[in-house]
């Protein structure tokens, strides 16, 4: 028996009602083209919670005090596709250009703070850790803090465990696989304990300003392929929140198809040999 036979079909009006609610909670906007994706996951949660239809589920979702079902739905609705050394040219830019721009202004007793958001299942922040160790000669001269955040609690737990399949590590040289990973009996690769301990994983929604108040004084932010899921209003909210999270002179790296210049004039465009990135002005 299919899900659509168990639960009455979700009407377009119900889809719109849910889309507006989810947008207000997360900043993520679903186009009409995503309706099949959304309906399928809504029906899955309707069944899982013992509701008979969208109406009963939606009432429960809106008024549940704990917020546990909203978090379960967020976990189901967010897409987590990534792999190690994705868009590697930005990591090269980090070690060759960005950090070399930052360190002359950085007292030795202050940590270099790097934030990866969304962290997904951890490939990006762990890639940053490996790249710094392998390619930045000054890595041992500074205290480097790596923070990684996501809106999905399940994916954060997976990131903390640091276990990956062959696809996730396919772009890593064999020498780095042997150096930083252990091959498990199930064929997965687990990143070593030292690197797992080097990254702090946290839960955050970057369009929720009360949550973002705790994220400040970063030197570099990697926020790649997140803003494409937002509409113009949410992008501006997120961009301002990221601006406030950076120290003066700090940098933000976006995905290759994203442009901060089309969202806000707050940032200065910096064209390095390896990549175009965005900087918070020093003054």
C-alpha positions in Angstrom: 0.0 0.0 0.0 1.4 3.4 -1.0 1.6 6.4 1.3 -0.9 8.3 -0.9 -3.4 5.4 -0.3 -3.0 5.7 3.5 -3.2 9.4 3.9 -5.6 11.7 1.9 -3.7 13.6 -0.8 -2.4 17.0 0.3 -4.2 19.8 -1.5 -2.4 22.7 -3.2 -3.9 25.0 -0.5 -2.5 22.8 2.2 0.9 22.8 0.4 0.8 26.6 0.3 -0.1 26.8 4.0 2.7 24.5 5.0 5.2 26.3 2.7 4.4 29.6 4.3 4.8 28.1 7.8 8.1 26.3 7.0 9.4 29.5 5.4 8.7 31.6 8.5 10.4 29.0 10.7 13.5 28.3 8.6 13.8 30.9 5.8 13.7 28.0 3.3 11.3 28.6 0.4 9.9 25.7 -1.6 9.0 26.5 -5.2 6.0 24.7 -6.7 8.4 22.4 -8.6 9.4 21.0 -5.2 5.8 20.0 -4.3 6.3 16.2 -4.9 9.3 16.3 -2.6 7.5 18.3 0.1 4.2 16.2 -0.1 6.1 12.9 0.2 7.9 14.0 3.3 4.8 15.5 4.9 2.9 12.3 4.4 5.8 10.4 5.9 5.6 12.5 9.1 1.8 12.4 9.2 2.0 8.6 9.3 4.8 8.6 11.8 2.9 10.8 14.2 -0.3 8.8 14.0 -2.3 11.6 12.4 -5.0 10.9 9.8 -4.6 13.9 7.5 -2.7 17.1 7.0 -5.1 19.2 9.0 -4.6 17.2 12.2 -0.8 17.0 11.7 -0.5 20.7 11.0 -2.4 21.7 14.2 -0.1 19.4 16.2 3.0 20.8 14.4 2.1 24.4 15.1 1.1 24.0 18.8 3.6 21.4 20.0 5.4 23.0 22.9 8.6 21.0 22.7 9.2 21.7 19.0 10.4 18.1 18.5 8.2 17.4 15.5 9.2 20.6 13.8 12.9 19.6 14.2 12.1 16.1 12.9 10.4 17.7 9.9 13.4 20.1 9.3 15.7 17.1 9.4 13.6 15.4 6.7 13.2 18.5 4.5 16.8 19.7 4.3 19.1 18.3 1.7 22.6 17.2 2.7 24.7 16.5 -0.4 28.4 17.0 0.0 31.8 15.3 -0.1 35.4 15.9 1.0 37.4 18.7 -0.8 34.3 19.9 -2.6 35.2 23.1 -4.5 38.8 22.7 -3.4 39.9 25.9 -5.0 38.4 27.8 -2.0 40.4 25.8 0.4 43.5 26.7 -1.6 42.4 30.3 -1.5 42.0 30.0 2.3 45.6 28.9 2.9 47.3 30.9 0.2 45.5 34.2 0.3 42.8 34.7 2.9 44.7 33.7 6.0 47.8 35.5 4.8 45.6 38.6 4.6 44.3 38.0 8.1 47.4 37.0 10.2 49.2 40.4 10.0 46.3 41.9 11.9 46.0 38.9 14.3 47.7 38.9 17.7 49.4 35.6 18.3 47.4 35.1 21.5 44.1 35.3 19.7 42.6 32.2 17.9 41.8 32.1 14.3 38.1 31.3 14.2 36.6 29.5 11.1 32.9 28.7 10.8 31.4 26.1 8.4 27.6 26.6 8.0 25.8 24.5 7.0 28.1 21.7 8.1 26.0 18.9 6.7 27.5 15.6 7.7 30.9 17.1 8.4 32.8 16.7 5.1 33.4 20.5 4.8 34.7 21.2 8.3 36.9 18.1 8.4 38.2 19.0 4.9 39.1 22.4 6.3 41.0 20.8 9.2 42.9 18.5 6.9 43.7 21.2 4.4 45.1 23.5 7.1 47.3 20.8 8.5 48.6 19.8 5.1 48.9 23.1 3.3 49.2 26.0 5.7 52.7 26.3 7.0 51.6 28.5 9.9 49.0 26.0 11.2 51.1 25.2 14.2 51.8 28.8 15.1 48.1 29.7 15.8 45.3 28.4 17.9 42.6 27.5 15.2 39.0 27.1 16.3 36.7 25.3 13.9 33.0 25.6 14.5 30.5 23.8 12.3 26.7 24.3 12.4 23.6 23.0 10.8 19.8 23.2 11.2 19.5 19.3 11.1 20.1 17.5 14.4 20.4 14.0 12.8 23.0 15.2 10.3 25.0 16.9 13.2 25.1 13.5 15.0 26.4 11.9 11.9 29.0 14.6 11.5 30.3 14.0 15.1 30.7 10.3 14.4 32.7 11.1 11.3 31.9 7.9 9.3 31.8 8.1 5.5 31.2 6.0 2.4 33.4 5.7 -0.6 31.6 8.4 -2.5 32.2 11.0 0.2 36.0 10.4 0.2 36.4 9.8 -3.5 38.4 13.0 -4.1 40.8 12.5 -1.3 44.3 11.2 -2.2 45.0 7.7 -0.9 47.8 9.1 1.3 45.4 11.4 3.1 42.9 8.5 3.5 45.6 6.4 5.2 46.8 9.3 7.3 43.5 10.6 8.7 41.0 7.8 8.4 40.4 4.3 9.7 38.7 1.7 7.4 35.8 0.1 9.3 34.5 -3.5 8.9 31.5 -2.2 7.0 33.7 -0.6 4.4 33.1 3.0 5.7 35.9 5.4 6.6 36.0 7.0 10.0 38.0 10.2 10.4 40.5 10.0 13.3 39.6 11.0 16.9 42.0 14.0 16.9 40.2 15.6 13.9 36.8 14.8 15.3 37.8 16.5 18.5 39.1 19.6 16.6 35.6 20.5 15.3 32.8 21.8 17.5 29.4 21.0 16.0 26.4 23.2 16.9 22.7 23.6 16.0 21.7 26.9 14.4 19.2 28.4 12.0 21.0 31.4 10.5 17.7 33.2 9.8 16.8 33.1 13.4 18.4 36.2 14.8 18.1 35.2 18.5 20.2 32.1 17.8 22.7 34.0 15.7 23.6 36.4 18.6 25.9 33.7 20.0 27.9 33.6 16.7 30.5 36.4 16.7 34.1 37.2 16.0 34.8 34.8 13.1 37.7 35.4 10.8 36.4 33.2 8.0 33.0 31.8 7.2 32.3 29.1 4.7 28.6 29.3 3.8 28.4 27.4 0.5 25.2 26.5 -1.3 22.8 27.5 1.4 21.5 30.9 0.2 20.2 29.3 -3.0 17.5 27.7 -0.9 16.2 31.1 0.4 14.1 33.8 -1.2 15.4 37.4 -1.5 14.1 38.4 1.9 15.6 35.5 3.7 18.9 35.9 1.8 19.2 39.5 3.1 18.4 38.4 6.7 21.0 35.6 6.4 23.6 37.9 4.8 23.2 40.5 7.6 23.5 37.8 10.2 26.7 36.5 8.6 28.1 40.0 8.4 27.5 40.5 12.1 29.2 37.1 12.8 32.4 38.3 11.2 35.2 40.3 12.7 36.1 43.5 10.8 38.3 42.4 7.9 36.8 38.8 8.0 35.9 36.8 4.9 33.0 34.8 3.7 33.2 32.1 1.0 30.0 31.2 -0.9 29.1 28.5 -3.4 30.3 29.0 -7.0 26.7 29.9 -8.2 26.1 32.4 -5.3 26.9 36.1 -5.3 26.8 38.3 -2.2 26.9 41.4 -4.4 23.4 40.5 -5.6 22.1 40.3 -2.1 23.6 43.1 -0.1 26.1 46.0 -0.4 27.6 45.3 3.0 30.5 43.2 1.8 33.5 44.2 -0.2 34.4 41.9 -3.2 37.9 40.5 -3.0 39.4 38.9 -6.1 42.3 36.6 -5.1 44.2 34.4 -7.6 42.3 31.3 -6.5 38.7 32.6 -5.9 36.4 35.5 -5.5 35.3 36.0 -1.9 33.6 38.6 0.2 35.1 40.7 3.0 33.6 42.7 5.9 35.3 46.1 5.7 37.8 46.9 8.4 35.9 50.1 9.2 
